[in-house]
Amino acid sequence: MTIPPDPTAGNTATPSFTTSPSQRPQAWTERDGTPITSAPADLFSAPRTEHLISNGWTDVQAAALLDHLGREAFHASVDRDFSKAWRKDPTTGESTPRFYTVGSPALTRCQYAVMTHPQRSAVLIIDIDKPSHTPGGTVEALHPETHAALTALHQRELSPAWIGINPLNGKAQVLWMIDPVYAAKGHTSPNTRLLNVATTELNTLLGGDRAFAHQFSRWPLHRSNDPTAYHWHCQHSQIIRLADLIHEVRTMNPQNPRRQARKPEQYASGRDRINAAQAARKSAQTLRELEAELPTTAELAPAASGMIDGVRIIWINQHRAARDETAFRHALATAHRLRAQGQPLKDAKIIDAYERAYNVAQAVGADYREPAIPPMRDRLTMARRVRGYVIQGITNPNTSGKTRSNQTSSGRKALATMGRRGGQQAAKRWHDPAHKDYQEAARKPLEEANRRRKAEGSNSRARILSLISQQYAETGTVPTRPELMEETGLSRATVTRHMSALRRAGLLPE
């Protein structure tokens, strides 16, 4: 009989089948003998329950995952120090990945592994960094919003196959088993792009980490006595179609504008279309300027922004402050200021800003809560995320930071056609006697600019003639081109052109 491990004790041991099929009981039982009524009817079906379950995992479920991944060895790391996951050749100095064979005790001690690859992925992994600060490592310890979203997916029979819970703060990683997607080296494919779309939609629904690199992720089959190791709970071993997953997730996210089909704008004339494009461009430019000023807005108007001791406090209600969100946004604004000043984005500065904002929020809006600042490992992860947002120019992680025009493809083609035809009509007006006023009005700024350039050229030529005449009168020699360039600040070609003109006019000494 396979007994699912106790989720509160960590995945330290998972007994294997030790009896024949005829000797196994009909129902699974907990360690204390309590029947498990939420177990799936078969291995590859989602459990028929209204809510997610915290039953740990069994050897059979682990074998199903390994069989689906189709790998004989994994690039893995024992802990978060990923430098240990590489082996350096002492003779050549080259680093190669450290692989661990499936079934070896060394792999079971690893907490991290690379389960996806740009050329082949058989799983979809989402990293959820929304802490609930609820210990225990059970599914119920997830953040309430995340738990509600996963429950809704579960009721649609699209729940993740594996859910890993941080036993300290309720953060999680979730894993779906999908049909493997492939791509050639250095290229993408329609299936890998579909995987990216599914990842983006799930990040939006679950509040996932958009900066997650999808390289080293938590290893579900980890077994050790580490109290901080994730507790993994297998929900099922069902393979999910990406198209079905995307369709349901988009249905659950009606506020996602990318899913709404844009209706093409109808314009009464070409001029209306051009005016609409110009208005969209001005609006986008204004928004970019406002976003660029966002990190310094609090400094310019601290009283209007509701700041306390230089920190903008985000309130949940009248007495309770959102400490984590306040600290993260203050760290993000601080990183933007550092980048604007040309200073390096050091982890220490970002973490110091986070801790200071958290302490301010705790002081003014604790609402009888004890301080629960994340551990240093999570703060280092936060600093990495902040750097990624700053490099991408994102001032608000909840938005893309980009504004697109409302012009459709046909609208952009129409604008290009009108611009080309407008240029052709303008060229005709230059030679049409009926448009003499247009020609004179267009030539007037050009003539004024030409007069100013001519006056500037005459002034430079006069300066060169004055320098040559003065030195010839004093020393009997003519200055060289480098000397004239240094005195006048003109280029060599300009000095040569003026000297040639003066020589043709007979104003230079022989």
Secondary structure as UniProt FT lines:
FT   HELIX           7..9
FT   HELIX           21..23
FT   TURN            31..32
FT   TURN            37..38
FT   TURN            43..44
FT   HELIX           59..69
FT   STRAND          73..77
FT   HELIX           82..85
FT   STRAND          86..88
FT   TURN            90..92
FT   STRAND          95..97
FT   STRAND          99..101
FT   TURN            102..103
FT   HELIX           105..108
FT   STRAND          112..114
FT   STRAND          116..117
FT   TURN            118..119
FT   STRAND          120..128
FT   HELIX           139..141
FT   HELIX           144..155
FT   TURN            156..157
FT   STRAND          162..165
FT   TURN            167..169
FT   STRAND          172..182
FT   TURN            185..186
FT   HELIX           190..206
FT   TURN            210..211
FT   STRAND          216..218
FT   TURN            220..221
FT   TURN            227..228
FT   STRAND          231..234
FT   STRAND          239..240
FT   HELIX           242..252
FT   TURN            254..255
FT   HELIX           257..259
FT   HELIX           270..300
FT   TURN            302..306
FT   STRAND          307..308
FT   TURN            309..310
FT   STRAND          311..312
FT   HELIX           323..340
FT   TURN            341..342
FT   HELIX           347..365
FT   TURN            367..368
FT   HELIX           376..391
FT   TURN            392..393
FT   TURN            397..398
FT   HELIX           409..429
FT   TURN            430..431
FT   HELIX           433..435
FT   HELIX           436..475
FT   HELIX           481..488
FT   HELIX           492..504
FT   TURN            505..506
//
